[in-house]
Amino acid sequence: MAGSTRQGGVVTNDLPVGRRVAYWRARRNMSQQVFADRLGKSKSWVDKVERGVRRLDKWSVLQEVADTLGVTADVLVDDTNPPAPTPPTSRSPDVEVDTVRAALTRHPGILRPPADHVPVDPYKYRARIVHADAMYQHAQYPALLRLLPGLLDDGHDLAAPARPGLQVRTYRLTASVLVKLGAHELAWLAADRGLSVATTTDEPLLEAAAALPLGTALRVAGRHRAAFETTITAAHQIAPLTPDAGTPSERSACAALLVQAALAAAEHDDPPTVIELLDGAATLTGPDTPERAAVDAARITATTTLGDHRTAVELHAALAVRDRWWSLPVEHRAAYLIDMAPAHLSTGDPTAAGRALLDADRLAPAEVRVRPAGRAVLAEVLTGSPRPSPHLLAVAQAAGMRGAW
């Protein structure tokens, strides 16, 4: 192996990128399969990267790999020796949320720029949002929180024609991650800012995209009626007259809004409305699409919310073997599995509940270890299990949780 040496337990600076990835993966005690799951890639993809068969020639992918390993991208490509490893989440998520709160408090858009000011390049800004979206879909919440303040600030500095659409995407992403981390009122603020921007454009599809996170934020904050009214009103603005009418984007957005309205109706204990809305959402989606998988998952979550845990477990067993289940983003699948754990527990199957959490942890550790809702379910399953799985206990320990289990 030419040019590769190890001195004092540290890899020297002549290793190629793939070997550095393998080195840091081993330092994190991750198998290739676990690493692949956290990236949303296949084990074969990881193996090819580490053997140098596949190059990491896109910065966004390299950054994603580095974030998952808990190192900076420079460590994987620089000519200097990699520094000592640092924990993937070295700062408390609460600290990172505070930086987002500070960014939402600032209003740089009201400042008059100097005469020679050059606005933020919308193309570069859009690339940053694409990268941030990928991080969200892989549940890399602490790292994503560190990107959001810059995106929020720079969103005010975009050239006017591109500003509304890109700002709405940033506010939507901000609200979504804040919901995940339990900062519901702050998520509500971010989502409301996004809808305020969207309503100035006279673009119904952009308004629908902005209404969706607002509905979610209102629902998780316990304002179920307001969440229902917001999402159902936005859905009606773009609803096609027939299931096959409208553009694919309009049908997809309408289906997503109907799903959120249905979840709000479930919280309000209204089964007929839940069924009607989810059936309507299903007619707007293709049979083997991620959108249909999201409707199926929402139907099961709503069934659990309505208290019919046995039916929810049966529906879950049918969904988990379908190809479209795997089309959902890693974050969505992990969050859904966390929602399923209490249903298994309620049907007297703590083993299945623990298995759901372990599967969620393998897909997206932050969903179980960082997200407050995930940690609460983990504590519930451990407390309700006569003999908690040692693997589940290890997850709790890694999350810094202590309890009488």
C-alpha positions as CSV (number, residue, x, y, z in Angstrom):
1,M,0.0,0.0,0.0
2,A,2.2,2.7,-1.3
3,G,2.3,6.1,0.5
4,S,0.1,5.0,3.4
5,T,1.6,4.9,6.9
6,R,0.5,5.1,10.5
7,Q,2.5,6.9,13.2
8,G,1.5,7.0,16.8
9,G,-2.1,6.0,15.9
10,V,-2.6,8.9,13.5
11,V,-2.9,8.5,9.8
12,T,-0.2,10.4,7.9
13,N,-1.0,13.0,5.3
14,D,-0.4,10.8,2.2
15,L,-3.6,8.8,2.4
16,P,-6.2,9.2,-0.4
17,V,-9.6,10.5,0.4
18,G,-11.3,7.1,0.4
19,R,-8.8,5.7,2.9
20,R,-9.3,8.7,5.1
21,V,-13.0,8.1,5.0
22,A,-12.4,4.4,6.0
23,Y,-10.0,5.6,8.8
24,W,-12.5,8.0,10.4
25,R,-15.4,5.5,10.0
26,A,-13.4,3.0,12.0
27,R,-12.5,5.6,14.6
28,R,-16.3,6.2,15.0
29,N,-16.8,2.4,15.4
30,M,-19.2,2.4,12.5
31,S,-19.6,-0.6,10.1
32,Q,-19.9,0.2,6.4
33,Q,-23.6,-0.7,6.6
34,V,-24.3,1.7,9.5
35,F,-22.3,4.4,7.8
36,A,-24.2,3.8,4.6
37,D,-27.5,4.0,6.4
38,R,-26.7,7.3,8.0
39,L,-25.7,8.7,4.7
40,G,-28.7,7.3,2.9
41,K,-26.4,5.4,0.6
42,S,-25.8,1.7,-0.1
43,K,-23.1,-0.3,1.5
44,S,-21.6,-0.9,-2.0
45,W,-21.3,2.9,-2.5
46,V,-19.3,3.2,0.8
47,D,-17.1,0.3,-0.2
48,K,-16.3,1.8,-3.6
49,V,-15.5,5.2,-2.0
50,E,-13.2,3.7,0.5
51,R,-11.4,1.6,-2.2
52,G,-11.0,4.6,-4.4
53,V,-13.3,3.1,-7.1
54,R,-15.8,6.0,-6.7
55,R,-14.5,9.5,-6.2
56,L,-16.0,12.1,-3.9
57,D,-15.9,14.8,-6.5
58,K,-18.9,16.8,-5.4
59,W,-18.3,19.2,-2.5
60,S,-21.9,18.7,-1.2
61,V,-21.4,15.0,-0.9
62,L,-17.9,15.4,0.6
63,Q,-19.4,17.7,3.2
64,E,-22.2,15.3,4.0
65,V,-19.7,12.5,4.5
66,A,-17.6,14.7,6.7
67,D,-20.6,15.8,8.8
68,T,-21.6,12.1,9.3
69,L,-18.0,11.3,10.5
70,G,-17.9,14.3,12.8
71,V,-15.0,16.0,11.1
72,T,-14.5,18.9,8.8
73,A,-14.3,18.3,5.0
74,D,-10.8,19.7,5.1
75,V,-9.7,16.7,7.2
76,L,-10.6,14.4,4.3
77,V,-8.9,16.4,1.5
78,D,-6.2,18.6,3.1
79,D,-2.5,17.8,3.0
80,T,-2.0,18.2,6.7
81,N,-2.5,15.4,9.3
82,P,-6.0,15.0,10.5
83,P,-6.6,16.4,14.0
84,A,-7.8,14.5,16.9
85,P,-11.4,13.4,16.5
86,T,-14.1,15.6,17.9
87,P,-17.6,14.5,18.9
88,P,-20.2,14.8,16.1
89,T,-22.3,17.0,18.3
90,S,-19.8,19.0,20.4
91,R,-22.3,21.7,21.2
92,S,-25.7,21.4,22.8
93,P,-28.6,21.6,20.3
94,D,-30.1,24.2,22.7
95,V,-27.0,26.4,22.0
96,E,-27.4,26.0,18.3
97,V,-31.2,26.8,18.5
98,D,-30.2,30.0,20.3
99,T,-28.1,31.0,17.3
100,V,-31.1,30.5,15.1
101,R,-33.3,32.5,17.5
102,A,-30.7,35.3,17.3
103,A,-30.8,35.2,13.5
104,L,-34.6,35.4,13.5
105,T,-34.4,38.4,15.8
106,R,-32.1,40.3,13.5
107,H,-33.7,42.2,10.6
108,P,-30.8,43.0,8.2
109,G,-33.4,43.6,5.4
110,I,-34.3,47.0,6.9
111,L,-30.7,48.3,6.7
112,R,-29.8,50.4,3.7
113,P,-26.9,48.8,1.9
114,P,-24.0,51.0,0.7
115,A,-23.9,52.2,-2.9
116,D,-21.2,49.7,-4.0
117,H,-23.0,46.8,-2.3
118,V,-23.1,43.5,-4.3
119,P,-26.1,41.3,-3.4
120,V,-25.7,37.6,-2.5
121,D,-25.4,35.4,-5.6
122,P,-28.7,33.5,-5.9
123,Y,-27.1,30.5,-7.6
124,K,-24.6,30.0,-4.8
125,Y,-27.3,30.6,-2.2
126,R,-29.5,28.0,-3.9
127,A,-26.7,25.5,-3.8
128,R,-26.4,26.1,0.0
129,I,-30.1,25.4,0.4
130,V,-29.8,22.2,-1.6
131,H,-27.0,21.1,0.7
132,A,-29.0,22.1,3.8
133,D,-32.0,20.2,2.5
134,A,-29.9,17.0,2.1
135,M,-28.7,17.4,5.7
136,Y,-32.3,17.6,6.9
137,Q,-33.3,14.6,5.0
138,H,-30.5,12.7,6.7
139,A,-31.4,14.1,10.1
140,Q,-28.1,15.9,10.6
141,Y,-29.9,18.4,12.8
142,P,-27.0,19.8,14.9
143,A,-24.8,20.4,11.9
144,L,-27.8,21.9,10.0
145,L,-28.5,24.4,12.8
146,R,-25.0,25.8,12.3
147,L,-25.8,26.6,8.7
148,L,-29.2,28.2,9.2
149,P,-28.1,31.6,10.7
150,G,-26.0,32.4,7.7
151,L,-28.8,31.3,5.3
152,L,-31.3,33.5,7.2
153,D,-29.1,36.5,7.2
154,D,-28.0,36.2,3.6
155,G,-31.6,35.6,2.5
156,H,-32.3,39.3,3.1
157,D,-29.3,40.2,0.9
158,L,-30.4,38.3,-2.3
159,A,-31.2,40.0,-5.5
160,A,-34.8,41.0,-5.5
161,P,-36.2,38.7,-8.3
162,A,-34.9,35.6,-6.6
163,R,-35.5,36.6,-3.0
164,P,-39.0,35.4,-2.2
165,G,-38.7,31.8,-3.5
166,L,-35.3,31.2,-1.8
167,Q,-36.4,32.9,1.4
168,V,-39.5,30.7,1.6
169,R,-37.3,27.6,1.2
170,T,-35.0,28.8,4.0
171,Y,-37.8,29.7,6.4
172,R,-39.5,26.3,5.6
173,L,-36.3,24.4,6.4
174,T,-35.7,26.5,9.5
175,A,-39.3,25.8,10.8
176,S,-39.0,22.1,10.0
177,V,-35.8,21.5,12.0
178,L,-37.0,23.6,14.9
179,V,-40.1,21.4,15.1
180,K,-37.8,18.4,15.3
181,L,-36.0,19.9,18.2
182,G,-39.1,20.9,20.1
183,A,-38.7,24.7,19.7
184,H,-42.3,24.9,18.6
185,E,-43.0,28.6,19.1
186,L,-39.8,29.5,17.3
187,A,-40.8,27.2,14.5
188,W,-44.1,28.9,14.3
189,L,-42.4,32.3,14.0
190,A,-40.1,31.0,11.2
191,A,-43.0,29.4,9.3
192,D,-45.1,32.6,9.6
193,R,-42.2,34.6,8.2
194,G,-42.1,32.3,5.2
195,L,-45.8,32.6,4.6
196,S,-45.6,36.4,4.9
197,V,-43.0,36.4,2.1
198,A,-44.9,34.0,0.0
199,T,-48.2,36.0,0.1
200,T,-46.5,39.0,-1.5
201,T,-45.8,37.0,-4.7
202,D,-49.3,36.0,-5.9
203,E,-47.9,32.5,-6.5
204,P,-50.3,29.9,-5.1
205,L,-47.8,27.1,-5.2
206,L,-45.2,29.1,-3.3
207,E,-47.9,30.0,-0.8
208,A,-48.8,26.3,-0.4
209,A,-45.2,25.5,0.2
210,A,-45.0,28.1,2.9
211,A,-48.3,27.1,4.5
212,L,-47.2,23.5,5.0
213,P,-44.5,24.1,7.7
214,L,-46.8,26.7,9.4
215,G,-49.5,24.0,9.7
216,T,-47.0,21.5,11.1
217,A,-45.7,24.1,13.6
218,L,-49.2,24.9,14.8
219,R,-50.1,21.3,15.1
220,V,-47.1,20.3,17.2
221,A,-47.7,23.4,19.4
222,G,-51.2,22.0,20.2
223,R,-53.1,24.5,18.1
224,H,-54.9,21.7,16.1
225,R,-57.8,23.8,14.8
226,A,-55.6,26.5,13.5
227,A,-53.3,23.9,11.9
228,F,-56.3,22.3,10.2
229,E,-57.7,25.6,8.9
230,T,-54.3,26.8,7.6
231,T,-53.5,23.6,5.7
232,I,-57.0,22.9,4.4
233,T,-57.4,26.5,3.1
234,A,-54.0,26.4,1.4
235,A,-54.9,23.0,-0.1
236,H,-58.1,24.4,-1.6
237,Q,-56.1,27.2,-3.3
238,I,-54.3,24.7,-5.5
239,A,-56.5,21.6,-5.4
240,P,-57.1,20.3,-8.9
241,L,-60.7,19.8,-10.0
242,T,-60.0,16.2,-10.8
243,P,-57.3,13.9,-9.5
244,D,-55.4,13.9,-12.8
245,A,-55.7,17.6,-13.4
246,G,-53.1,20.2,-12.4
247,T,-49.3,19.9,-12.5
248,P,-47.4,17.2,-10.7
249,S,-46.1,19.9,-8.3
250,E,-49.6,21.2,-7.6
251,R,-50.9,17.6,-6.9
252,S,-47.9,16.8,-4.7
253,A,-48.3,20.1,-2.7
254,C,-52.0,19.6,-2.3
255,A,-51.5,16.0,-1.1
256,A,-49.0,17.1,1.5
257,L,-51.3,19.8,2.8
258,L,-54.2,17.3,3.1
259,V,-51.9,15.0,5.0
260,Q,-51.1,17.7,7.5
261,A,-54.8,18.6,7.8
262,A,-55.6,15.0,8.4
263,L,-53.0,14.7,11.2
264,A,-54.5,17.8,12.8
265,A,-58.0,16.2,12.5
266,A,-56.6,13.1,14.2
267,E,-55.4,15.2,17.1
268,H,-58.9,16.6,17.3
269,D,-60.3,13.1,17.4
270,D,-62.3,13.3,14.1
271,P,-61.9,9.9,12.3
272,P,-64.3,10.6,9.4
273,T,-62.4,13.8,8.4
274,V,-59.1,11.9,8.8
275,I,-60.3,9.2,6.4
276,E,-61.7,11.7,3.9
277,L,-58.6,13.8,3.7
278,L,-56.2,10.9,3.5
279,D,-58.2,9.2,0.8
280,G,-58.2,12.5,-1.1
281,A,-54.5,12.8,-0.7
282,A,-54.0,9.3,-2.0
283,T,-55.9,10.0,-5.2
284,L,-53.5,12.8,-5.9
285,T,-50.4,10.6,-5.7
286,G,-49.0,7.8,-7.9
287,P,-49.2,4.2,-6.5
288,D,-45.4,3.7,-6.1
289,T,-44.2,7.2,-5.3
290,P,-42.7,8.8,-2.2
291,E,-45.8,10.9,-2.0
292,R,-48.0,7.9,-1.7
293,A,-45.7,6.4,0.9
294,A,-46.0,9.6,2.9
295,V,-49.8,9.3,2.8
296,D,-49.6,5.7,3.9
297,A,-47.3,6.5,6.8
298,A,-49.6,9.4,7.8
299,R,-52.6,7.1,7.8
300,I,-50.8,4.8,10.2
301,T,-49.7,7.7,12.4
302,A,-53.2,9.1,12.5
303,T,-54.6,5.6,13.4
304,T,-52.2,5.5,16.3
305,T,-53.2,9.0,17.4
306,L,-56.8,7.9,17.3
307,G,-56.0,5.1,19.7
308,D,-56.4,2.1,17.3
309,H,-52.9,0.7,18.0
310,R,-53.6,-2.9,16.8
311,T,-54.8,-1.7,13.4
312,A,-51.8,0.7,13.1
313,V,-49.4,-2.2,13.7
314,E,-51.2,-4.3,11.0
315,L,-51.0,-1.4,8.5
316,H,-47.4,-0.9,9.4
317,A,-46.5,-4.5,8.6
318,A,-48.1,-4.1,5.2
319,L,-46.3,-0.8,4.4
320,A,-42.9,-2.0,5.6
321,V,-42.6,-4.6,2.8
322,R,-43.6,-2.3,0.0
323,D,-40.9,-0.8,-2.3
324,R,-42.3,2.7,-1.9
325,W,-41.5,2.6,1.9
326,W,-37.8,2.8,1.0
327,S,-38.4,5.8,-1.2
328,L,-39.1,8.0,1.8
329,P,-36.2,10.2,3.1
330,V,-34.1,8.7,5.9
331,E,-35.4,11.4,8.3
332,H,-39.1,10.6,7.5
333,R,-38.7,6.8,7.9
334,A,-36.9,7.2,11.3
335,A,-39.5,9.7,12.6
336,Y,-42.3,7.4,11.5
337,L,-40.6,4.4,13.3
338,I,-40.4,6.4,16.5
339,D,-44.2,7.1,16.1
340,M,-44.8,3.4,15.8
341,A,-42.9,2.4,18.9
342,P,-45.7,3.4,21.4
343,A,-48.2,1.5,19.2
344,H,-46.2,-1.7,19.6
345,L,-45.9,-1.0,23.3
346,S,-49.6,-0.5,23.6
347,T,-50.3,-3.9,22.0
348,G,-48.1,-5.6,24.5
349,D,-45.0,-6.1,22.3
350,P,-42.1,-4.2,23.9
351,T,-39.7,-6.2,21.8
352,A,-41.1,-4.8,18.6
353,A,-41.2,-1.3,20.1
354,G,-37.5,-1.6,20.9
355,R,-36.7,-3.0,17.5
356,A,-38.5,0.0,15.9
357,L,-36.3,2.4,17.9
358,L,-33.1,0.5,17.0
359,D,-34.1,0.6,13.3
360,A,-34.7,4.4,13.7
361,D,-31.4,4.8,15.4
362,R,-29.5,3.0,12.6
363,L,-31.2,5.2,10.0
364,A,-30.9,8.5,11.8
365,P,-29.3,8.6,15.3
366,A,-30.3,12.2,15.9
367,E,-34.0,11.3,15.6
368,V,-33.7,9.1,18.7
369,R,-30.7,10.7,20.6
370,V,-31.2,14.4,20.0
371,R,-34.8,15.0,19.1
372,P,-36.9,15.4,22.3
373,A,-39.8,13.4,21.0
374,G,-37.4,10.5,20.2
375,R,-35.8,10.6,23.6
376,A,-39.2,10.6,25.3
377,V,-40.3,7.5,23.3
378,L,-37.0,5.8,24.1
379,A,-37.5,6.4,27.8
380,E,-41.1,5.2,27.5
381,V,-40.0,1.9,25.8
382,L,-37.2,1.3,28.2
383,T,-39.5,1.9,31.2
384,G,-42.2,-0.3,29.7
385,S,-39.9,-3.2,28.9
386,P,-39.4,-6.0,31.5
387,R,-36.0,-6.7,30.1
388,P,-34.8,-3.8,28.0
389,S,-32.5,-4.7,25.1
390,P,-28.9,-4.1,25.8
391,H,-28.6,-2.4,22.4
392,L,-31.4,-0.1,23.4
393,L,-29.7,0.6,26.7
394,A,-26.5,1.5,24.8
395,V,-28.4,4.0,22.7
396,A,-29.8,5.6,25.8
397,Q,-26.3,5.8,27.3
398,A,-24.9,7.3,24.0
399,A,-27.7,9.9,24.2
400,G,-26.7,10.8,27.8
401,M,-30.0,9.5,29.2
402,R,-30.2,8.1,32.8
403,G,-33.2,6.3,34.3
404,A,-34.3,3.5,36.5
405,W,-34.3,0.9,33.7
